[in-house]
Amino acid sequence: MADVSAPEIAEAYQDVRSASDTDWLLLDYESDRSDRLVLTATGTGGISELQNALDDTRASFAYVRLQYANDKESKREKFILVIWIGKSVKVMRKAKVSIHAANVKQVLPAYSLDVPASSGDGLNEEAIVIKLRKAGGASYDGV
């Protein structure tokens, strides 16, 4: 079981969900042997900025607010949960991430899509928006 009780996690979650400029947060394990997750970063630059904060040697969880337009008349705002397992993460940590994801989902509960990723290619904003459009129901542009 992961420890996600740090109050700054809940505060950052509310910040991302609000109308603030902050549009993502990043949780990392406190240390290689710890199951305690801590808030390590927040940002205002979307997925591209988040990608720069991710590390191939770490397993992390990120929560991101995305805005996209379905047509000229409408904008949608959706949230995604990124489950990051860097390519150099040790086997035992990889195994625990799937179990710990359930604990993280209790603290970051409102999202439209979870996105597993192990490289920057897995966080392609255009591909994620296509998935969000498909999951969202009404789509007027043939997606």
Salt bridges, closest charged atoms under 4 A:
ASP3 OD2 - ARG36 NH1 3.05
ASP28 OD1 - ARG58 NE 3.55
GLU30 OE2 - ARG36 NE 3.39
ASP35 OD1 - ARG93 NH1 3.41
ASP35 OD1 - LYS96 NZ 3.47
ASP35 OD1 - HIS100 NE2 3.98
GLU77 OE2 - ARG65 NE 3.76
ASP114 OD2 - LYS105 NZ 3.19
ASP141 OD2 - ARG133 NH1 3.86
